[in-house]
Amino acid sequence: MPNHFHLAVRSLQKGEDISKMMQSFMTKYCIYVNLKYQMVGRTFQGTYKHKELEDIYDYNRLMKYFRNNPVEAGMVKDGEFYRWLKT
C-alpha cells in the first residue's frame, strides 16, 4: 500500500515484546527517512495499531483482509498477486 503497511507478527511472549520491537523499528525507520530525504519530524501521522489474535479464525480473517486491501484500492485484480503479500 502506498500510504500504509500491514504487518502480522508472531511472538512467543505477550504484548510488551512486540510493542518494544515496533517502537525500535519505527524509530529507526523514521531516522532513515529523515536522513535520506533531509527531513525532520515524524514519518507517520499516528501510532501503530495492534490486535492480539485469539485463534485461527482471527488469523484467517486477517489474511483475507491483507489480500483484499490492495484489490479494494485498485492496485491488483487478485490479492495473491500483490508483490508485498507474504504469507
C-alpha positions in Angstrom: 0.0 0.0 0.0 1.4 3.4 -0.9 0.3 5.1 2.3 0.4 2.4 5.0 1.5 -1.1 5.7 0.2 -4.2 7.4 2.3 -6.5 9.5 1.5 -9.7 11.2 4.0 -10.7 13.9 4.1 -13.8 16.0 5.6 -13.6 19.4 6.3 -16.4 21.9 5.5 -13.9 24.7 2.7 -11.5 25.1 2.3 -7.8 24.1 5.3 -5.9 25.6 7.9 -7.5 23.3 6.0 -6.6 20.2 5.5 -3.0 21.4 9.2 -2.6 22.1 10.0 -4.1 18.7 7.6 -1.8 16.9 8.9 1.3 18.8 12.5 0.4 17.8 11.6 -0.4 14.2 9.6 2.8 13.7 12.2 5.0 15.3 14.9 3.5 13.1 12.8 3.8 10.0 12.0 7.5 10.8 15.7 8.3 11.2 16.4 6.6 7.9 13.7 8.5 6.1 14.7 11.8 7.7 18.3 11.3 6.7 17.6 10.1 3.2 15.2 13.0 2.3 16.8 15.6 4.6 13.7 16.0 6.6 12.9 16.3 10.3 10.0 15.1 12.4 7.6 12.2 12.3 7.3 9.9 9.4 3.8 8.6 10.2 0.8 10.5 11.3 -0.3 8.3 14.2 0.9 5.4 16.3 0.6 1.9 15.1 -2.5 -0.1 15.9 -2.4 -3.7 17.1 -4.7 -6.5 17.9 -4.0 -9.8 19.5 -5.3 -12.8 17.5 -7.2 -15.2 19.7 -7.5 -18.2 17.3 -7.1 -19.5 13.7 -10.4 -17.8 12.8 -8.9 -14.4 13.6 -5.7 -15.2 11.7 -7.6 -16.4 8.6 -9.8 -13.2 8.7 -6.7 -11.1 8.9 -5.1 -12.8 6.0 -8.2 -12.3 4.0 -8.2 -8.6 4.9 -4.5 -8.4 3.8 -5.3 -10.0 0.4 -8.3 -7.8 -0.2 -6.8 -4.5 0.8 -4.8 -3.9 -2.4 -7.7 -5.2 -4.5 -10.1 -2.7 -3.0 -7.5 0.0 -3.5 -7.5 -0.9 -7.3 -3.8 -1.9 -7.2 -4.3 -5.5 -8.3 -7.2 -7.7 -9.5 -6.3 -10.5 -7.2 -4.6 -10.0 -3.8 -2.4 -13.1 -4.3 -0.6 -11.1 -7.0 0.2 -8.2 -4.7 4.0 -8.2 -4.7 4.4 -7.4 -1.0 2.0 -10.1 0.3 4.0 -12.8 2.0 2.1 -15.5 4.0 
